[in-house]
């Protein structure tokens, strides 16, 4: 009896510690929020303004700050976890480093109630649960129940999904409660990832980076199956006079030649050879001869880089499989459209992000590549850019340039994407800025640690 009593005492002592458990291991404020409704969540704004910011700890000892923030049309109540940052402090005695406490409103584990400033009505509750604050879950009231939204970099992966729960439930619901309630209702596979699955991607990024200083951009240049430098347009070898001012040891590659060089680095270790030119320039798009695109195609190569990346990715898949696949048999085209709407400056807008034979809008790339990295781990994407030539009238839209995207998740769970184009590296943010008005057509290839470009 004495042992049983001791065991019960131990269990009672342990249970509160695990009350805030969640499978993502993020700080959870549900125990704190249980006692905040009247004072912070439902009180009039005039009353909440009188509340000084509070620091409280949950049963695990994790600290949270409760505070009010206002803007023109709404006011927000944050329950945000503590973050420690190291700051360099300079003084007359020199520089020293100290830790400072912050309570970011969009850190993993942060909870936010957003209310209308004019009416006081609750508009939504938002849960931040990942290192990337651009990904969050929110609940909005509708009648007697709450609707759920899953937002990824400004695009809705799910919007207005009925939860069957009253909105007030989420004043105190833990994140584990939230996951359980929405487990079968939301596409959690878009955002739950395993950072250990991206070794091939990381290996390829490291190798490409090491080679970049020796690459020189030369229009129309590629290396054929014999390792000879040739013109993509006609297969003719480059004359020495065409490259006389470039060091001999440099790799000479065009935009298309560069992505072929990446593909060659994957196939040569398996096949012992490089990819041939002729299969890569085969047409993959059929247009009506008497239509505008058909007429223009007689004068311009409107689909050059689209044909190139489709055939290139299909060739890599064929080598992987040991069987020849044409582009429409290989499954390389990325045609998924996981987002129905987006968040804009003017509110929520229905958005078409994918167009056949044009690709995805550049604006959706951060969201799309995030989802692809989660659902197709360790896959890289060779892509064709559909730009607009405004030097002619009427304007002509054509696929001329190529780019390679390497999306992955880092050890801390945060999303990253390395972008390589024209023998150089750029950030995804910069790419989206430069090509904001264009389309990008993605094709997929599985990455490999056996990557040995010449």
N, C-alpha and C positions, 0 to 999 in steps of 0.2 A: 504493500500500500504506500509505503514511504517512497519507494522507487517510482511508482506510478505518479504520485504527486509531484515529484521532482521533474519527471518527464513532461507533465502538463505545464509546469511552470516554465520550462525551457521552451516548449512550443509556443506558449503565449508571448514569450520574450522575442522569439524569432519571427513570428508571423508578421508583425507590423513592418519589420525590416524589408520583407518581400512584398508588401502590399502594393508598392509602386513598380513592380516588375513589368518589363515589356521586352518583347523579343528582339528589338533593335538596340537595347541597352542604353537608351537615351534618358536624360533626367526627366522625371515625371512629377508634375505639380498637383495631381488630382487630390491628394490628401489635404493640400493647402487650400485648394479652390472650394472644397466642401463648405468652408466657413466664410466665404467671401461674397456670397450672392447678394445679401441685403445691403451690405456696406459699399460694394464695388460694382456689382453687375447689374442690379436693377434699380438702384437709387437714381434720382434725378441728377443731371450734370452739375447743378449748383451744389449739391451735397458732396458729390465725388470730388469736386474741386477743393473741398476742405480737407480731403484725406492726404496726408503726407505720404510719400513713397515708403513702403514697408519692405523689410527683408525678413523672410521666413524660411525655415528649413523643413524639408520633408523627413520622414522617418529614417531615410538613408543618410541624413545629414547634408543633403544637397541643398544649397541656398538658392532662393528665388527672390526676385524683386517684383512687387506689385506696384504699378504706377499708372498714371493717366497721361495720355498725350492727345493733343487736339490739332485738327486742321480746319480748313474752311467749312466743310460740310459734314464731317464726322468727328467723333471722339472715340479713342481706343483705350481699352484697359489691357495692359500687358501683365502677364505672369511669366517672367523670363528667367532662365537659369544663369547662374554665375559663370563667367569666363575669366580666366586669368591670363593676362598678356605681359610679356616682358618689355619694359620701356627703358631706353637709355636716357639717363638724367645727367645733364652737364652742369657743373658748378665751378667755383674758383679752385676747388680741390681736384678737379678733373672729372672724368666720366665714370659713372657707376650704373649698374643695372638693377632695377627693382620691379617687383610684380605689382600690377594694378588690377583691381576688380572691375569688370564690366558686366552689364546685363543686357546683351544685344536682344532686340525684339524679334529678330529672325534667326536666332541660333537654334540648333536642334534641341527640341524639348520646350521651346517657347510656345505659349498659348496666348491668343489675342481675341478679345471681344470687340467688335466694331459696331458702333451704334450711330443712328442718324442724329445730327446735332439739333435739327429743328423739331423733330417729333420725339426723340428719345428712344425710338423703337430699335430693337436689335436687328442688324443687317446680316451679320455672319460671325461665325467663330472660326478661327484659323489655327491649325496645328502645323508647326514646323517640325520636321522629324529627320531631316538629312543635313549633311554638311552643305549641300547646295541649297541656299534659301530660295532659289527660284522654283523649287519643287515644294509644294505644300498641299495640304488637305483642308478643305473648308466646308462648313455646314451653314445652310441658310434656312430660315423658317418659311414654311408654307402651310397655312392652316394649322392643323394639330401635329404635323410631323416636320422633321428636318430633312432637307435634301443635301446630298453630298456632291462635292466637286473635287476632282483631282487635277491640279494644274502643274504643268511642266514647262518652264521657261516661257510663260505667257500664253500657252495653248492648253485648252481643256482636253485632257485624256478621257475624262468623264465629267458630265455636267448634269445637275438636277436629278441625281439618282435617289429615289425614295429610300429612306433608311428604316421606316416603320417606327421610329423613335421620336418623342417630342423634342423640340429644340432645346428645352431646358435641361434635358439629359446631359448635354455636352458642356454645361457649366462645370460639372464635376467629373465627367467621364475621363478615365485614364486613357493613355494612348493604346494600351493593350485592349481596353474595352472597345475603342474605336476600330482597331484592326479586326476584332472579332465580329463586330456589328457589320462591317463592310467587306468582310473576307470574300464573300461570293458575289459582291455587287460591284466592286471596283477592280480595274486591271492592275493589281498590285505587282504583277510580273514586270510592269513597265519601270518600276522604281526600286524593287528589292533585288540586290545584286550580290555577287561573290567576287571580291577583288582579286581572288587567286586565279581567275580564269583568263587572264589577259597576258600571259607570259609571251606568247607569240607576237602579239601587237607590240609590246615593249621592246622585245628583241629586235624587231624590224625597224622600229623608230631609231634605236641606238645605232644600228648599222647604217641607215640612210644618213643620219646626222654626221656620222664619221666621214662619209663619202662626199657630202655636199661641197666642201671647198674645192674639189677637183672637177666639178661639173660646170661647163660653160654652155649658156643658152645659145643655140644656133637654130635658126628657122629651118623647118623641113628635115631635120636631121634625126636619124635613128641608126641603131646597129642591127644588121640583118642576122640570119641564122648562122652565117659564117664569121660573125664578129666584125664585118666590114661596115664602115660608115657610109650610109647611102641616103639618098633623098626619098622621103616617104612618098612624095607625089608621083615619082616615076621609077623608083628603084635603082636609079643611076648612082654609081659611086661618086663621092665627093672628090673633086680635083684638089691637089695640094695647094693650088693658088687660092682656093676658096677659104682655106683655113690657115693660111700662112702666118697670120699674126697671133695664133693661139698656141700655147705650149703643147707639145706633142703628147705629153702624159695626161692631159685633160680629157675628160669625157665630154663629147659634143652632142648635146641632146636638145631637141625641140620640146615643146609642151607635150606633144603626143609621144615623142621618143622617150621622155623621162618616165612616164607611167609604164611604157613597155619595158624599160630598164628595171623597174620594180618587179613587174611580172616575170621577166627573165630570171631575176634572182630567186624566184620561187620554183620555176620549172626546171632550170638547169640541174640542180642537185638530184632531181628525180629522173629526168629524161636524158641528161647528158648533152643537151643542145639548147639553142636559143629559138625563140619563136620566129616563124617566117612572116614576111611582109604581106604577101598577097591575100592570105585569108583574113587579115586584119582590116582590109579596106573594103570588104564586101558590104554591099548595101543591106541595111536592116529595116529600112522604112520604105513603104510603098506609098507613093503619092499619085494622084490623078494627073495624067499628062496635060489635060486642058485646064486644070486648076492653077491658082496663082503659084503655089509651091512647085507644081510640076513645071510650069513655064520658067520660074526662077532657077530650078534645079538644072536646066539645060545650060545655064550660064554660071551659076554658083554652086559650090558643094555645100549645101545647107546643113547636111547631117554628118559631116566628116568626123568630128570627135565623138558623136553619139555612136556611129558605126564602130569607131575605133575601140572605145571602152567596152561595148557589148561583145565584140569579137575577141578582144583581149581577155576579158574575164572568162568568157566561154572556153577559150583555149586553155587557161589555167585549170578550170574545172575538168576539162577533158584529160589533161595530164594527170591530175589527182585521181580521176576515176579509171584511167587506162582505157577510155572509150571516147570517141569523137562526138561532141555535142555541138549543134548549132546554137546560136544565141537564144532562140525561142524554145529550145529544149533543155537548156542548162539551168534555168531558174536563177539567173544572175540579176535580172531586172528587179529593182526595188520599187514596188508600186504601192506599198502600204500607205494608208492615209489615216493614222490613228487619232487625228484631231478634227473635231467638227466645228470648233469655234475658237476664237482668240480674244485676248484682253487688249483693247486698244485705248488710245487717249479719250475716245468718245464712248467707251463702254465695251460691252461684249459684242463681237461681230461674228456672223457665220462666215467661214473662210474655206475656200477651195485651195488646198495646198498641193495637190497633184493633178497634172494634166498629161494625158497619154501622148507619148512622143515629144513631150516638152520637159517633163520632170516635175520636181518640187520647187516651190518658191524658195528663194534663198532665205527669206525671213524665218521660215520654219525649221531651218537646219539645226540650230542648237537643240530644239525640242525633239526633232526627229532622230538625230544622231544619239541623243540620250536614250531614247526608247530602243533604238537599234542596238546600242551597246549593251543594254540590259537583256534584250530578248535574243540577240545573236552574238553572244560573247566571243571575243577574239576574232571578229570579222573586220576586214578593212574594205574600203569602198573606193573604187576607181570611178570617177565621175566626169561627165561632159558638161561644159557650161554653154548655155544658150544665151548669147549676147545679142545686142542690137547694133547694126551698122547704121548710124545716123548721117553718114557722109553721102549717102545716096537718097534719092527721093523716088518712090516712097521708101521708107525705112525697111531694112531687111533683117529678119531674125535668123541667126545661123549658129550652129554648133562648131566652134573653132578651137577652143582651148580645153585642156584636161587638168584634172586635179585629183589628189589622193587624200582621203580622210582616214585617220586612225583613231577612232573613239575607244575609250576604255575608262575603267574606274580605278582610282588610285588606292593605296593601302588604307587610307583613312575614309574610304567610301566616296570621296568627291569625284565628280565627273571631269574628264579632260579629253581633249581632242587635238591631235597634232595634224596640221595641214601642210602638205607638200605640193608645190606647184612650180613648174619651170626651173627645177633644180634648186629651189629655195624653200625655206620653211616660214610659215606665217601663222599667226594665231587665228582661231576660228572667228573671233570677234572682228579682226581686221578683214578677213575674207568676206564676211557678211556685210561689212561696211562698203568695201570696194565693189561688190557685185550685188548690191541691194536690189536693183531693178531687174535682175536676171533670173533665169531658171537653172537648176542643176539636176542632171539625170544621173542617179546613182546605180552602180552595178556592184555586186558583192563578190568577195573572194575570202576564203578562209586563210587566216594568217598562219605562219609557221616559224618555228625557231630554226628550221633549216633554210635559212635565207642567205644566199651568197652571191650578191650582184658583183659583176666584174669591176 
